[in-house]
Amino acid sequence: MEILSTGVKGLDLLMDGGYPKGKSILVTGPPGSGKTILEIHFLHRSCQEGKKCILVLTRELTEDILTQARSLNLNLEPFLENGQLSIRNIFEDKINKLKSVSKFGKGLCAVDADILEYLSSMSSEVDVVIIDNIGVMAIHHDIREFADEFSSISIILLKNGCTSLFIMDEDSYELTHKLTGYMVFGLIRLITQENFSSGKTKQYLYIEKMRNTPVPVKYSLFDITSQGIRVISGIGQKSLDK
């Protein structure tokens, strides 16, 4: 199976090289756990390697992502300029459309962007697609509708041969009864553990699932540094629970 580097050396080592090509990976975790940084690493490395990439944003501002990437020395703007990277911001599109139609009394439902429609029309040359945050769909749909829509998105990307990274906040993941975890090829959970006595927070990543790939059954400690994510070491479940 062909592998695409995650852009994080330590994570590549844990996953026998990186993300399986053409498969879907879910990354979930609480706010501030490093989900967006993980996507930036993957985008930057994929673009460096000449792949055509799409980033679909449903909550974040485009400029915030680009600013964060620059701060990590993982600048994405050159790839935007040469057309190798495309960013479709559903959130910003929605706000701009709202401004233009609000005077006529129309609401959000009249201008709601359709991720499915956008992905269906994308070029067959696209190699990598990242959707941040897929959890926004859980707000507007019941569990069955959410599962159907997520499945449809996954099938479109699978048929197109895209390596897909779905970012999902922990609350939405729990709200949808962890359905997405069963529907993807791989699942990475980011975890924060606070020690109130010391005032320090530790961060772990756990590769809960990666089909056809040998992965360690342990939590790996990592830091978020000025250069992004740095995997430090792995520990067992019992150690994390202490």
N, C-alpha and C positions, 0 to 999 in steps of 0.2 A: 504493500500500500504506500502510495506517495504521500509525503509529509510536508507541511508548510510550517516554517519556524514561527513560534509565537512572538519572537522578538525579545524574549526574556530567556537568557542562557540557562538559568537554573530550572525554569519551567520546562524547557525543551528536554533537559536531562531527565526530568521526572516522567515525561511522556514519550520516551523513546524517539525524540526528535522534534515533536511539535504536534500541530493539529492535523488529523487525517484529511487529505485533500478531498473536496467534494462532499464533505459531511457537515452536519450542524452541531455546534457546541453551544451550550447554555452556560453563562456565567452569572451567578447570583450572589447576593450578599447585602449587608446593611449599608446605609449611607456612609461615605468616607472610607469604605473598605478597599478601594483600589480598582473597582470595576472599569471605570472610564480610562484609567491609566493603562490597564491591561489591553483595552481595545486600541489605544493609541500606539502602544508597542507593536501590536499585530499589523495595524494599518501602515505604520512607518516601514517595518521590515518588508511587508508584502510589496509596497510601492518601490522600495529600494531594489527588490528583486525583479522589477519589471512587470508586476501584475497589475491588472486593471481593477480598481476597487471602488466600492460605493459605501458611503456611510449615510444611514437614514436616522435622523434625530427626531424624537417625538416629544422631548421635554427640554433638552439642553439648547442653549444658544450656540450658533455656529462659532461666533467669535470667542466664546468661552473655551470651546474645545481647541481652537487654533492657538489661543493664548497659553493654555495648559501644555499643549504639545511643544510650543517654543520654549517654555520654562524648563522642560525636561530634556532640551536639546534634541527633540524628535520632531523637528519642523515639518509640517505637512503642506505648507503653502506652495513650495516649488512643484509638488505633485498636482495640486489644484490648478496651477498655472499652465502646466503642460498637458492637462486633460486626463492624466492617469488616475486621479482621484476625483470623484464627484460626491458632493454632499447635498442631500435633499433634506431640508429641514421642515418636517410636517408641522411642528409647533409654530415656527415663524410664519409659514405660509398661512396657517389658520388665523393667526393674529392679524396679519396684513389684510386678509380677505374680510375679516370681521370689521375692520376699520372702514373698508370701502363699502360694505353693505349695511352696516348698523343703522345708518340714517333711514333705511327703508324698512326697519323693524324686523330684520331677519336675525336668526340666532346661530349658535354654533352648529346645529345639525345641518344647516343649509350650506355650510362651507367645509364640512368635515373632510379632511384629506383621506384618500383611500390608498393604504399601503399596498394592498393586493393589486390594484390597478397600476400603480407605479412599477412594481416589480414585474408584472406581466409584460410591460412594454420595454423593459431594459434590454440592452444589447446582449447578444449571446457571447460576446467577447469578455464579459465581466467574470473575473476570477474569484473575487472576495466581496462578500456583503456583510456589513455589520448593522444591526438594528439596536439602537439605544434610545429609549427603553421600551422593550416589547410589553412590559407590564402595564403600560398605559391602556392597553386594550381590555384589561381586566376590569377597569373602571366603568366601561361603557357596555359590557356584555355580561350575561350570566355565564356560568361555567361551561355549559354545553356550547354556547355560541363562541366563547373564547377558544375552546378546544378545536372547534371546526375551523375558525379563522386562522389559528396558529398552524393547524395541520395543512391548510391550503397554502399558506406562505412557505412552509417547509417543503412542500411538494414542488412548488414553482422553482425554488432555489436548488433542490435536488436534481430536478430534470435539467436545469441549466448548468449543472456541474459546478455550482458555486460552493466554495468553502465559506460557511456562514457562522457568524458569532452573534448570538442573541444575548443582550444584556437585560437582566431583569432584577428589579429591586426585591429584596427579601420579603417585604410585606405582600407584594403582589404574588410572589411565588407561593407563599403560605395561603393567601386568599383563594387561589385557584387549586388548592389541594395538591400542589406539587406536580400537576399534570404534565407540565412542560418537561420535567425531568425524565419522564417515561418516554416522551416523544422525540427526544433528540439522541444523537449518536454519542455525545459526550456531555458530562456535567462537571463543572468546577464551582465549588462553593468557597467564598471568601468569608472569613470569620474574624470578628474582633473580640478580644477577651480583656476586660478591664479589671485591674487590681486596685481596688479603692484604698487599700492601706498604703500602697507605694505611690499611687497616683499615676501609674504607667499603664499603657495599653499595648497589648501584643496582638499581632495580626498573623493569621494562618490561612493557608489555602489547602483545600482538600479535593483531590480528583476523585469524585464520588463514582464516576462512570466514564469509561472510554473503551468502547467495544473494540475487540480484536487488537487491543494494545495492552501490554503488561505495564501496570502502574502500581506504585507503592501504596500499600494499605496503611497510610499514616498521614498525619497533618504536618504540613511543612511551614515552618516559621519564615516570615518574610518582612522586609522593611520597605517603606516608601521613601526613597531618597531623592536628592536633587536630579538624579539621572533616571528616576523611575523605580520600578520594582526590582528588588534584589532578594532572591531566595537564599535563606541562611542555612536551615537545617530541617530535618524531619523528626517528628516525635510520634509516639504511639497514642492511642485513644486514651489510655489510662492517665498518661502524663497531662493531657489537655484537660481532663476532668478534675485534676487536683486543684 
